[in-house]
């Protein structure tokens, strides 16, 4: 457990940068899943200087509320489940069996042979507040495991729980296969396809022009919009659906295993090849797409839209 200094001490020593230094301590504990000390430190900072820590604080808060009343059980050598027995609508054995099945399905469908350590946390129902980020589930690259958080309410319906776990476990797969180089729009394309989240009416809106088909940079920015506003929620939803459409197009070309090989394409180069790619100024995604599909990012976005229109 790290030793925390009060933020006033850091501020007196480092001036205005003291709060940023303190937040780095909070984040260190959070990414090691040391939730209690992370929460204690975060409380003393509020939302940090100019609110920079608000999202992290709310994530920590939800996980801290859960940790106070939860149990963590080991399912197998790569999976642990954190749950609140009073908040679950099915027994632990059923939750564990479904979690393993959902994760294994992603591995089978995408040709993923590794099994990184994962903690699946069923967030306490009291953590499901309107201001909590990732209320429908989120994935965090933590140590010594990846952490997937999903709402306990999903235990009401095994099909809903399966869909969300497949989506979030696909993020686990993407992070590990791509060495964290996969951009958010492609990460969500794979995850949305894994969860079966594409809606036909969304394709119709893109085809008609009712929804704009945006470029990769604008698409990535769409996921960062304020989800508390009506306009923000619509932009975020359009971003998810455009990524889902891209994922479905890639699936049609080479199946889900093709998307898996695309993720591998980020990390299978030699150091010399990797250096040459960087010297050329080529994006890792451009190189990986050309390796697997023989076209790049611009062609992918253009061809996917043409497929939707036709």
C-alpha positions as CSV (number, residue, x, y, z in Angstrom):
1,X,0.0,0.0,0.0
2,X,1.4,3.4,-1.0
3,X,2.0,6.1,1.6
4,X,-0.2,9.1,1.0
5,X,0.7,12.7,1.8
6,X,-2.0,15.2,2.4
7,X,-2.6,17.3,-0.7
8,X,-1.8,20.4,1.3
9,X,1.8,19.1,1.8
10,X,2.2,18.4,-1.9
11,X,0.8,21.9,-2.7
12,X,3.1,23.6,-0.3
13,X,6.1,21.8,-1.8
14,X,5.2,21.8,-5.5
15,X,2.8,24.8,-5.7
16,X,-0.1,24.4,-8.1
17,X,1.3,21.1,-9.4
18,X,0.9,19.6,-6.0
19,X,-2.7,18.5,-6.8
20,X,-1.6,16.8,-10.0
21,X,1.1,15.0,-8.1
22,X,-1.4,13.9,-5.5
23,X,-3.7,12.6,-8.3
24,X,-0.9,10.6,-9.7
25,X,-0.8,8.8,-6.4
26,X,-4.5,8.2,-6.6
27,X,-4.2,6.7,-10.0
28,X,-1.3,4.5,-9.1
29,X,-3.4,2.9,-6.3
30,X,-6.5,2.7,-8.6
31,X,-4.6,0.9,-11.4
32,X,-3.3,-1.6,-8.8
33,X,-6.9,-2.1,-7.7
34,X,-6.1,-0.8,-4.2
35,X,-9.5,0.7,-4.0
36,X,-9.6,1.7,-0.3
37,X,-6.4,3.9,-0.3
38,X,-7.3,5.2,-3.7
39,X,-10.7,6.3,-2.5
40,X,-9.3,7.8,0.7
41,X,-6.8,9.9,-1.3
42,X,-9.4,10.9,-3.9
43,X,-11.8,12.1,-1.2
44,X,-9.2,14.6,0.1
45,X,-8.9,16.0,-3.4
46,X,-12.5,16.3,-4.4
47,X,-12.4,16.5,-8.2
48,X,-8.9,17.7,-8.4
49,X,-7.6,20.9,-10.0
50,X,-10.2,22.2,-12.5
51,X,-12.2,19.0,-12.2
52,X,-9.6,16.9,-13.9
53,X,-10.2,13.9,-11.6
54,X,-14.0,13.8,-11.6
55,X,-14.4,10.8,-13.9
56,X,-11.7,8.9,-12.1
57,X,-13.2,9.8,-8.7
58,X,-16.6,8.5,-9.7
59,X,-15.1,5.3,-11.0
60,X,-13.3,4.8,-7.8
61,X,-16.4,5.7,-5.8
62,X,-18.5,3.0,-7.5
63,X,-15.8,0.3,-7.1
64,X,-15.2,1.4,-3.4
65,X,-18.9,1.2,-2.6
66,X,-18.9,-2.4,-4.1
67,X,-15.7,-3.4,-2.3
68,X,-17.2,-2.6,1.1
69,X,-19.9,-5.3,0.8
70,X,-18.5,-7.7,-1.8
71,X,-16.8,-11.1,-1.8
72,X,-14.1,-12.1,-4.3
73,X,-14.0,-15.7,-5.3
74,X,-11.6,-17.5,-7.6
75,X,-13.3,-19.4,-10.4
76,X,-10.2,-20.8,-12.2
77,X,-6.6,-19.9,-12.8
78,X,-7.4,-16.8,-14.9
79,X,-10.8,-15.6,-13.6
80,X,-12.0,-14.2,-10.3
81,X,-15.4,-12.8,-9.6
82,X,-16.3,-10.0,-7.2
83,X,-20.0,-10.0,-6.2
84,X,-22.5,-8.8,-3.6
85,X,-24.6,-11.8,-2.7
86,X,-27.6,-9.7,-1.7
87,X,-27.6,-7.9,-5.0
88,X,-27.5,-10.9,-7.3
89,X,-30.6,-12.5,-8.7
90,X,-28.9,-15.9,-9.4
91,X,-26.5,-18.1,-7.4
92,X,-22.8,-17.7,-7.7
93,X,-22.4,-21.0,-9.5
94,X,-24.6,-19.8,-12.3
95,X,-22.9,-16.4,-12.6
96,X,-19.5,-18.1,-12.7
97,X,-20.5,-20.6,-15.3
98,X,-22.0,-17.9,-17.5
99,X,-18.9,-15.7,-17.1
100,X,-16.6,-18.5,-18.2
101,X,-18.8,-19.4,-21.1
102,X,-19.0,-15.8,-22.4
103,X,-15.3,-15.2,-22.1
104,X,-14.5,-18.5,-23.8
105,X,-16.8,-17.8,-26.6
106,X,-15.0,-14.5,-27.4
107,X,-11.7,-16.5,-27.3
108,X,-13.0,-19.2,-29.6
109,X,-14.7,-16.8,-32.1
110,X,-11.7,-14.4,-32.4
111,X,-9.0,-17.1,-32.3
112,X,-7.6,-15.9,-29.0
113,X,-5.4,-18.4,-27.3
114,X,-4.2,-16.5,-24.2
115,X,-6.1,-16.2,-21.0
116,X,-4.9,-13.0,-19.2
117,X,-6.0,-12.8,-15.5
118,X,-9.3,-11.1,-15.2
119,X,-11.4,-9.9,-12.3
120,X,-15.1,-9.5,-13.2
121,X,-16.8,-7.2,-10.6
122,X,-20.6,-7.1,-10.3
123,X,-21.1,-3.5,-9.1
124,X,-23.3,-3.0,-6.1
125,X,-26.8,-1.7,-6.9
126,X,-26.1,1.3,-4.7
127,X,-23.3,2.3,-7.0
128,X,-25.7,2.6,-9.9
129,X,-26.2,6.3,-9.7
130,X,-27.1,8.7,-12.6
131,X,-23.6,10.4,-12.3
132,X,-21.6,7.2,-12.4
133,X,-19.6,6.6,-15.6
134,X,-19.8,3.3,-17.3
135,X,-23.1,2.4,-15.8
136,X,-23.7,-0.4,-18.3
137,X,-20.2,-1.9,-17.9
138,X,-16.6,-0.9,-18.4
139,X,-13.1,-2.5,-18.7
140,X,-9.9,-1.2,-17.0
141,X,-6.4,-2.2,-17.7
142,X,-5.2,-2.9,-14.1
143,X,-2.6,-4.9,-12.3
144,X,-2.2,-7.8,-11.6
145,X,-5.3,-8.4,-13.7
146,X,-7.7,-6.7,-16.2
147,X,-10.8,-5.6,-14.4
148,X,-14.3,-5.8,-16.0
149,X,-17.1,-4.0,-14.1
150,X,-20.7,-4.8,-14.9
151,X,-24.0,-3.9,-13.0
152,X,-25.4,-6.5,-10.6
153,X,-28.8,-5.9,-12.2
154,X,-27.6,-8.0,-15.2
155,X,-28.0,-11.1,-13.2
156,X,-31.8,-10.8,-13.8
157,X,-31.3,-11.9,-17.4
158,X,-28.6,-14.4,-18.4
159,X,-28.8,-13.3,-22.1
160,X,-28.1,-9.6,-21.1
161,X,-25.2,-10.6,-18.9
162,X,-23.7,-12.8,-21.7
163,X,-23.9,-9.9,-24.1
164,X,-22.2,-7.4,-21.8
165,X,-19.5,-9.8,-20.6
166,X,-18.7,-10.6,-24.3
167,X,-18.5,-6.9,-25.1
168,X,-16.2,-6.1,-22.2
169,X,-14.0,-9.2,-22.5
170,X,-13.4,-8.2,-26.1
171,X,-11.8,-5.1,-24.7
172,X,-9.6,-7.3,-22.5
173,X,-8.6,-9.2,-25.7
174,X,-8.0,-6.1,-27.7
175,X,-5.7,-4.5,-25.1
176,X,-3.6,-7.6,-24.8
177,X,-3.4,-8.5,-28.4
178,X,-2.6,-5.0,-29.7
179,X,-0.3,-4.0,-26.8
180,X,-2.8,-1.2,-26.1
181,X,-2.2,0.4,-29.6
182,X,-5.7,-0.1,-30.9
183,X,-7.6,3.2,-31.3
184,X,-11.0,3.5,-29.5
185,X,-13.1,3.4,-32.7
186,X,-11.6,0.0,-33.7
187,X,-11.6,-1.3,-30.1
188,X,-15.3,-0.6,-29.9
189,X,-15.8,-2.0,-33.4
190,X,-14.5,-5.4,-32.2
191,X,-16.3,-5.2,-28.8
192,X,-19.7,-4.2,-30.4
193,X,-19.3,-7.1,-32.8
194,X,-18.5,-9.5,-30.1
195,X,-21.6,-8.5,-28.1
196,X,-23.9,-8.4,-31.1
197,X,-24.8,-4.8,-30.5
198,X,-25.3,-3.5,-34.0
199,X,-28.9,-2.3,-34.7
200,X,-30.4,-2.5,-38.2
201,X,-32.1,0.9,-37.9
202,X,-28.7,2.5,-37.3
203,X,-27.5,1.2,-40.7
204,X,-30.6,2.7,-42.3
205,X,-29.9,6.1,-40.8
206,X,-26.2,6.0,-42.0
207,X,-27.3,4.9,-45.4
208,X,-29.9,7.7,-45.8
209,X,-27.6,10.4,-44.4
210,X,-29.8,11.1,-41.4
211,X,-26.8,10.2,-39.3
212,X,-23.4,11.6,-40.6
213,X,-20.7,9.0,-41.4
214,X,-17.7,10.6,-39.8
215,X,-13.9,10.2,-40.1
216,X,-11.7,8.3,-37.6
217,X,-10.7,11.3,-35.6
218,X,-14.3,12.6,-35.3
219,X,-15.5,9.1,-34.5
220,X,-13.0,8.7,-31.6
221,X,-14.0,12.1,-30.3
222,X,-17.6,11.0,-30.3
223,X,-17.0,8.6,-27.5
224,X,-15.8,11.4,-25.2
225,X,-19.0,13.5,-25.4
226,X,-20.9,14.5,-22.3
227,X,-23.4,11.6,-21.8
228,X,-25.5,13.7,-19.4
229,X,-26.9,15.9,-22.2
230,X,-29.3,14.7,-24.8
231,X,-27.1,15.8,-27.7
232,X,-24.1,14.2,-26.1
233,X,-25.9,10.9,-25.6
234,X,-26.9,10.9,-29.3
235,X,-23.4,11.5,-30.5
236,X,-22.0,8.8,-28.3
237,X,-24.7,6.3,-29.5
238,X,-24.0,7.2,-33.1
239,X,-20.3,6.6,-32.4
240,X,-20.9,3.2,-31.0
241,X,-23.2,2.2,-33.9
242,X,-20.7,3.4,-36.6
243,X,-18.0,1.4,-34.9
244,X,-20.4,-1.6,-34.8
245,X,-21.0,-1.2,-38.5
246,X,-17.3,-1.2,-39.2
247,X,-16.8,-4.3,-37.0
248,X,-19.6,-6.0,-38.9
249,X,-18.1,-5.1,-42.3
250,X,-14.7,-6.6,-41.2
251,X,-16.5,-9.7,-39.9
252,X,-18.2,-10.2,-43.3
253,X,-14.8,-10.0,-45.0
254,X,-12.8,-12.4,-42.9
255,X,-14.9,-13.5,-40.0
256,X,-14.2,-12.7,-36.3
257,X,-10.9,-14.5,-36.6
258,X,-9.8,-11.8,-39.1
259,X,-10.5,-9.1,-36.5
260,X,-8.4,-11.1,-34.1
261,X,-5.5,-11.3,-36.6
262,X,-5.9,-7.5,-37.0
263,X,-5.3,-7.1,-33.3
264,X,-2.3,-9.3,-33.5
265,X,-1.0,-7.1,-36.4
266,X,-0.2,-4.4,-33.9
267,X,2.3,-6.5,-32.1
268,X,3.8,-9.0,-34.5
269,X,6.4,-6.8,-36.1
270,X,10.1,-7.0,-35.4
271,X,11.8,-4.0,-33.8
272,X,13.4,-3.0,-37.1
273,X,10.1,-3.2,-39.0
274,X,8.4,-1.3,-36.2
275,X,11.0,1.4,-36.4
276,X,10.7,1.6,-40.1
277,X,6.9,2.0,-39.8
278,X,7.4,4.9,-37.3
279,X,10.0,6.6,-39.5
280,X,7.5,6.5,-42.4
281,X,5.0,8.2,-40.1
282,X,2.5,5.3,-40.7
283,X,-0.2,4.7,-38.1
284,X,-0.1,1.3,-36.4
285,X,-3.7,0.7,-37.5
286,X,-2.9,1.5,-41.1
287,X,-0.1,-1.1,-41.1
288,X,-2.2,-3.7,-39.3
289,X,-5.1,-3.2,-41.7
290,X,-2.9,-3.6,-44.8
291,X,-1.4,-6.7,-43.4
292,X,-4.7,-8.5,-42.8
293,X,-7.1,-6.9,-45.3
294,X,-4.9,-5.3,-47.9
295,X,-6.4,-1.8,-47.5
296,X,-6.0,1.0,-45.0
297,X,-8.1,3.2,-42.8
298,X,-9.5,5.6,-45.4
299,X,-10.5,2.7,-47.7
300,X,-12.1,0.9,-44.7
301,X,-14.4,3.8,-43.9
302,X,-15.3,4.4,-47.5
303,X,-16.0,0.7,-48.4
304,X,-18.0,0.1,-45.2
305,X,-20.3,3.1,-46.0
306,X,-20.7,1.9,-49.6
307,X,-21.6,-1.6,-48.3
308,X,-24.3,-0.1,-46.0
309,X,-25.7,2.0,-48.9
310,X,-25.9,-1.0,-51.2
